[in-house]
């Protein structure tokens, strides 16, 4: 039982069979039919002109930022944004793009007044502010549809582009009970991770205009992301978006179940009503040695990432019975 992340899911049997029988070619030459079919289908599915299959969400975000911004430009984002905090500073190191992080509100949104104040004047002393990057979901929180509409209005008013780190955008769509295209409509570009909760072994998509994706494809090659017979991976990616989305509702329900169970344990503090998707954060009393508990759990083949707050993530490979076993083990250890 692995509660560290929804990236630990194993490919389904259907994915393994599709990968084994995938028709392939050289994708760098544009000859892989399975990759081409995935990219064409994904662009249509999400309401964009074009799509690019990439190795990871980190690469997709980096390509997304570098395709919007030139050297010396700046992008606005949240202080907790994955493409600012958890992607090794790639935009700055590889793209020479300056991040301008703004504190996230508790619900994951960013205050528009603070964003406006951070936009640099047209002056050669400053980096050129080109882009606002949002993340949905962010730390398990879903950005409201009304906020996305306001974000579109904001960037239009200030002549910026709008990018979505949509690593878990399908979790957001399921939580909002809406089609993912209704979220995508507000953005100039968007990423979708196929290996977070959706069970594909590898891969993310970058979506945007034809011109934008053509630029991203060139940068992907520069970064060493050109793959050859990548249809073996793309075959699983297509199934991730066509067969695995329904599982996310189960994951969300399981996360809520886990949250209510954790709230009843001594020393754990959280509000289960705040859980919107498949990620649960719980604060732990200082007198609890969460590292020692993690070691004990691992001996029972239950893997968690110790921290305070501690994060638990539900996914296809964690059942309701697994969650109950985790709660029972935690109760006995406490």
N, C-alpha and C positions, 0 to 999 in steps of 0.2 A: 504494500500500500504506500503510494508516494503522493504526499500532499504538498510537495514543494512548488509545483507549477503545473499548468495544463500543457506545457511543452513536453512532458514525459510520456504522453499517450503513445501507444503502439499502433502501427497501421492495422486497419481492419483486414479480415480475410479477403474481402472484395477488393481492397486496395492492392494487396499482395498479388492477387490473380491478375488484376488490370496491369500492374507493373510488369509482371512476367510476360504478358502478351502484347505490350504496347508496341505500336508501330513507331519506329524511330528514324531519325536522320540527323544531319549535322545542323544543330540549331544556330551556330554562328553564321553559317551560310543561309539560314532561314529555311532549311530543308526538313526540319523535324515536324511531321504532320500533327503529332499529338500536342506538342507545344503550341503550334500555330492555332490549333482548334481551341485549346484552353484560352489563349490570349484573345481570340476573336469572340468566343463565348462570354468570357469574363467582362470584356468591354461593353458588350450589349447588356449583359445582366445588370451591370452597375450604372449604366447610363453614360458611359464615356465613349470617346472615339476610338481609343486604343488602350492596350495593356501590355505589360512587360513582365515575364516570369523571371524571378530573381532567386538567389540562393537563400535569402533570409530577410526577416523584417528589418534588421539593422541595415542591410544593403539597400533594401527598397526605400527606407527613409533617407539614407544618404543620397541615393540617386534622386529622390524627390526634391531634397533641398538644393542639391547642386544643379538641378535642371531649372530651378526657379531663380537661383541667386548666382551672381558672378563673384569673383574674388573681391573682397572688401565690402561686400553687401552684408546685410544683417537680417536675421529672422527673429520674430517675437514668438515666445512660447511660454508654457507654464514652468514654474520652478520644479515641479515634479514630472515634467515631460520626459518620456523615455528617450527621445532623440536628443535631449539635452543632458540628462543625468546618467543614463545607463548604456550609452553607445560609444564609450571611449573617446568622446570629443571628436568624432569623425568629421563633423561638418567644419570645425575649426582647423583640424589637422590636415585633412585631405581636400577640403573645399575652400579653405581660407574664408569661411563664412562665420561672421560673429553672431553668437547666440545672445539674445537679450531676454533672459528669463524674468517672468513676473510671478509673484506669489499666487498659487492656486487658492481659490475659495474652498471651504470644506466639501462642497458638492462637486469639485473638480473644475468648475468654470473659472474664467479669468475676468476680472473687472474691466469693463471697457474704458472707464476713465483712466485706469492705470495703464492700459495698453496705449491709449491715445497720448498720454504724457510721455511714453517711452519712444514714440516715433520721432526720429531725428529730423531736424530741419535740413533743408537742401543747402548744405554748407560743406565745403571740402574738409572741414575739421572732423566731420562725423562719417561713420559708416552709413551706407544708404539702406534705409529700411525698406525691404521688398516684400516680406511675407509674414503671415500669421500662421503658425502651426498649432493645431489643436489635437487632442488625443481622446478617443472615444472607443471603449471605456478607458477611464484613467483611475488606477487603483480600485477597480471594480465599480466605480461610479459611472452612471450614464448621463451624458450631457443632454439636457432637455431639447426637444425639437424647436421650441421657441428661441432658445439660446443660439442654436445653429442658424436660425433665420436672422437673428440680430447680428451674428458674426459676419454673415454674408453682407448685410447692409453696412457694417462697420468697414470691411475691407474695400467695398465699392466706394464708400465715401472718402477713404484715404488712399485710394489707388494702390492697394496691396493685392497680392494673391493669397489664396486660402488653401492650406494643405491639411489633410487629415491623416494622422497616424491611426489607421483603423485596424491595428493588430487584432483587436477583439471587437471589431465593429458589428459582427454578427451577434455577439452577446448583447450589444446595445440594441440591435434591431429586435431580437427575441424579447428582451426585457420591455421594450416599448410596444411590442406587438404590432410592428410595422414592417413594411418591406425595406430591405437594405437600400434600395434605390431612393427612398424618401430621405434617407440620411445623406446619401452621396450627392444629391442634387445641389447642395449648397457649396460644394468644393470644386476647386480647379484641379486638384489632384488628390489621390487617396491611395493608401496601402491597405492590403488585406493579408493577414498571416494565415497560411494554410496548415501550419503545424502547431497552433495554439488551440487546443480543445477540439479541433476538427480532424485530428488524427493523421493527417498527412505526415510523412517522415521528414520532409524538407520542403522549404519554399514559401515565398510570398509573392504577391502581385503588386505592381505599381500601375495606377490607372490615371489617364489624363487625355489631353488632345493628341492628335497624330504628330504634330510638330514637337510637342513636349516629350512624348514617348520616344521619338526618333533621337532627340538629344540625350535622353536617359539611356537609350540602348548604346550609344557611342561611349558614354561615361562608364556604363557597365563593363564594356570591353576593356577600357582603360584600367579599371579596378580589378581586372582578372576575373570578372563574373560571367564571361562568355562560356557557356556550357555546350558540349557536343551532343551526344545522344540523350538529351535531357527529357525526352518524352517518357522515359521510365519513371521519372519523378512527376511530370505533369499529369500522368494518368491518375496518380493518387490525388493530386491537387484538385482535379475535376470532381472526383468523388467526395472530397472534403466539403465542397460547396453544394453538392447535389444530394448527398445521402446523410451527412453528419449534422446538419444544422438543427434538426429536430432534437438531437441529443442535448443541445445546450439548455433547453427548458428543464430537462431532468437535472442537469448540473446545477442550475440556479436553485431548483427546489431542494436539492441535496445540500447546497451551501446554506440555505436558510435553516434546514434541519440541524446542520452542524453548529450554526451560530446559536440557536436556542439551547443546544446541549452544552456548549461552552459557557454560555451565560449562567448556567446553573452550577458550574464548578467553582469551588472556593479559590480565590486568587486570580480568576479570569474576569476581565471587565470589557463588555461590549454591548451595543444595542442591536439585537437581531433585526429590528425594523429598518435599520440602515443598510442592510445587505440587499443589493439590487441584482447582482449577477453571481458569478462563481468564485469570487474572492472574498475571504473573511479575514479581517484583522481583529486581533484581541490584545488588549493590554494585560500585562502580567505583573502581579505584585512583586515588589523588590525582594521579598523574602523567599521567592520561588526560584530555584536554580533551573532555568529552562534549558540550559546546555546539558545538565546532567539528565534531565527528563528526556531530551532528544536522544541521548546515548542509550538510555533504557528502552525507549521505543524502538530504536533501530535493532536492538537485540530480538525484538518480536517482529522484525521485518516491516516496521512502520516508519516511514521516513518523513521528517519534517525539517524545516529550516528554522533553527532557534533564533530568536530575536525578541525585541520588545519595542513596538508590538510584534507579535508573531503572526505570520501570514499562512493561511491554509487555502489551498486552491482545489476545487472539485473539478472532475472531468470524467470522461467515459470509463476510465480504468479504475474509478473509485465508486463502489456501490453504496447503497444506504446501509447495508450490513457492515461494510468496512468502516463507515463513519461511526456506527454504534460501537464497534469494537475499539476504535480509537478513543471514543469518549469513556468507555469502561476502563481502558488502560490508563488514561489520564487520571481518572477518578481514583484508581487504586494507587497510582504513584504519588498523587497529591496527599 
